[in-house]
Amino acid sequence: MINKILTILQKEIKIEFSQGHLFFSVILYIVSSTYVIYLSFQPRGLFDMETWVSIFWILILYGSITSVSKSFFQESSKRNFYYYYVFSADELILSKLIYNFLFLAGISSFTFIIFSFLLGDIIISKTFFLSLLILGSLSISNCLTLISAISYQVENNSLIISILGFPVILPILLILIRISKISSVDFSWNLIREDIYLLILLNVILLSLTKVLFSYLWRN
């Protein structure tokens, strides 16, 4: 199973490096959006912690919707027909989840660097914030991968991504913003413990739903 997952991951990486348009389009979107935000807050600068954190996660959200939601749309029907006989549903969805997580984690880290450079580095607890970036990337990628799989089965209806994604992404985004505010002050586990547990619980639920629903969709 691990070898097959690695095979799919290798294929995804080769496609991304050979084409590259998706990755560089997301990078261009992040850089240009951050620069526009930087110009908008001149000459005073963006010193408000709540504004910094909110814009940061909203920017990551839209960048992730552009990238992760297309993970199944780039697959042709012939390729999916081949996958059906070579890979199991668990192997395919796990490889998609891992690839989307790695992709989004890289995008999130890049966004943090650009934000810190142009809009100021207000994060005090950097180790905690980087850990939160990993957990946030996992949460968003889990959600969008599942919704992308469902949308692909409904005749590639990208509208489904917006309809199904918003109610699920919104609580995740609000939790991430609330936890991120702690990173700009002295870190305290007692202040974020419940939110972290809730975020982990949401990830467990999303992973369970992904496994059950994708197996059903894949058989159909």
C-alpha positions in Angstrom: 0.0 0.0 0.0 2.8 2.4 0.9 4.6 1.8 -2.4 1.4 2.6 -4.4 0.8 5.8 -2.4 4.4 6.8 -3.1 3.9 6.1 -6.8 0.8 8.4 -7.0 2.7 11.1 -5.0 5.6 10.8 -7.4 3.2 11.2 -10.4 1.6 14.2 -8.8 4.9 15.9 -8.2 6.1 15.2 -11.7 2.9 16.6 -13.2 3.3 19.8 -11.1 6.9 20.3 -12.0 6.3 19.6 -15.7 3.4 22.0 -15.9 3.9 24.3 -12.9 1.2 26.7 -13.8 -0.9 25.9 -10.7 1.9 26.4 -8.2 3.3 29.6 -9.8 -0.2 31.0 -10.2 -0.8 30.6 -6.4 2.6 32.1 -5.7 1.8 35.1 -7.9 -1.6 35.5 -6.3 -0.1 35.5 -2.8 2.7 37.9 -3.7 0.5 40.3 -5.6 -2.2 40.3 -3.0 0.2 40.9 -0.1 1.9 43.7 -2.0 -1.5 45.4 -2.6 -2.3 45.0 1.1 1.1 46.5 1.9 0.4 49.5 -0.3 -3.1 50.0 1.1 -1.8 50.4 4.6 1.0 52.8 3.8 2.4 55.0 5.3 1.0 53.9 8.7 1.7 50.2 8.2 -0.2 47.2 9.4 0.4 47.1 13.1 -3.0 45.7 14.2 -2.5 42.1 15.2 -6.1 41.0 14.6 -6.1 42.5 11.1 -2.7 40.9 10.3 -3.9 37.4 11.4 -7.3 37.7 9.7 -6.0 38.8 6.4 -3.2 36.1 6.6 -5.7 33.2 7.0 -8.2 34.6 4.5 -5.4 34.8 1.9 -4.3 31.2 2.6 -7.9 30.1 2.3 -8.5 31.5 -1.2 -5.1 30.3 -2.3 -5.9 26.8 -1.1 -9.3 26.7 -2.8 -7.6 27.6 -6.1 -5.0 24.8 -5.7 -6.3 21.9 -3.6 -9.9 21.9 -5.0 -8.5 21.1 -8.4 -6.8 17.9 -7.3 -9.4 15.6 -8.9 -10.3 17.9 -11.8 -6.9 17.4 -13.5 -7.5 13.7 -13.8 -9.0 12.5 -17.1 -11.7 9.9 -17.2 -9.3 7.4 -18.8 -6.7 7.9 -16.1 -9.4 7.4 -13.4 -10.5 4.2 -15.2 -6.9 3.0 -15.0 -6.7 4.0 -11.3 -9.9 2.0 -10.6 -8.2 -1.3 -11.5 -4.7 -0.5 -10.1 -5.3 1.3 -6.8 -7.8 1.0 -4.0 -9.9 3.9 -2.9 -7.9 4.2 0.3 -4.6 4.3 -1.5 -5.8 7.0 -3.9 -7.5 9.3 -1.4 -4.5 9.0 1.1 -2.1 10.0 -1.7 -4.3 13.0 -2.6 -4.5 14.0 1.1 -0.8 13.8 1.6 0.0 15.7 -1.6 -2.5 18.4 -0.9 -1.3 18.8 2.7 2.4 19.1 1.6 1.4 21.6 -1.2 -0.7 23.7 1.2 1.9 23.6 4.0 4.5 24.9 1.5 2.1 27.7 0.4 1.3 28.6 4.0 5.0 28.8 4.9 5.7 31.0 1.9 2.8 33.3 2.7 4.1 33.7 6.3 7.5 34.7 5.0 6.0 37.3 2.5 3.7 38.6 5.2 6.5 39.0 7.7 8.7 40.7 5.1 6.2 43.2 3.8 3.6 43.7 6.6 5.9 43.3 9.6 6.7 40.4 11.9 4.3 40.6 14.8 4.5 36.9 15.7 6.3 36.4 19.0 5.8 32.6 19.5 7.1 31.6 16.1 7.5 27.9 16.9 3.9 27.7 18.0 2.7 29.6 15.0 4.6 27.4 12.6 3.1 24.3 14.3 -0.3 26.0 13.9 0.4 26.5 10.2 1.0 22.7 9.8 -2.2 21.9 11.7 -4.2 24.5 9.8 -2.8 23.3 6.4 -3.9 19.8 7.4 -7.4 20.9 8.4 -8.0 23.0 5.2 -6.5 20.3 2.9 -8.6 17.6 4.5 -11.8 19.6 4.0 -11.1 20.7 0.4 -9.9 17.3 -0.7 -13.1 15.6 0.3 -15.2 18.3 -1.2 -13.2 18.2 -4.4 -13.8 14.4 -4.7 -17.5 14.9 -4.2 -17.6 17.7 -6.7 -15.7 15.7 -9.3 -18.4 12.9 -9.1 -21.1 15.5 -9.7 -20.1 16.1 -13.3 -17.2 18.3 -12.3 -19.5 20.9 -10.8 -17.2 23.4 -9.2 -20.1 25.2 -7.7 -20.4 22.3 -5.2 -17.0 23.3 -3.8 -18.4 26.7 -2.7 -21.7 25.3 -1.5 -20.3 22.5 0.6 -17.0 24.1 1.5 -18.2 27.3 3.2 -20.1 25.7 6.1 -17.1 23.4 6.9 -14.2 25.8 6.2 -15.8 28.7 8.2 -15.5 27.2 11.7 -12.0 25.9 10.9 -11.0 29.4 9.7 -12.4 31.1 12.8 -10.6 28.7 15.1 -7.3 29.2 13.3 -7.7 33.0 13.6 -8.6 32.8 17.2 -5.6 30.6 18.1 -3.2 32.7 15.9 -3.9 35.8 18.0 -2.2 34.0 20.9 1.0 33.8 18.8 1.5 37.6 18.9 1.6 37.6 22.7 3.2 35.3 25.2 2.2 31.7 24.5 -0.1 30.0 27.0 -1.4 26.5 26.5 -4.4 27.1 28.8 -5.7 29.8 26.5 -5.8 27.6 23.4 -6.2 24.1 24.7 -9.9 23.8 24.0 -9.5 25.3 20.5 -6.6 22.9 19.6 -8.6 19.9 20.8 -11.6 21.1 18.7 -9.4 21.5 15.7 -8.0 18.0 16.1 -11.5 16.6 16.5 -12.6 18.3 13.3 -9.6 16.7 11.5 -10.5 13.3 12.8 -14.1 13.7 11.7 -13.1 15.0 8.2 -10.6 12.1 7.8 -13.3 9.6 8.8 -15.9 11.1 6.4 -13.3 11.2 3.6 -12.5 7.5 4.0 -16.2 6.4 4.1 -17.6 8.7 1.4 -14.7 8.4 -1.0 -14.9 4.6 -0.9 -18.6 4.8 -1.9 -17.9 7.5 -4.6 -15.1 5.5 -6.0 -17.2 2.3 -6.4 -19.8 4.3 -8.3 
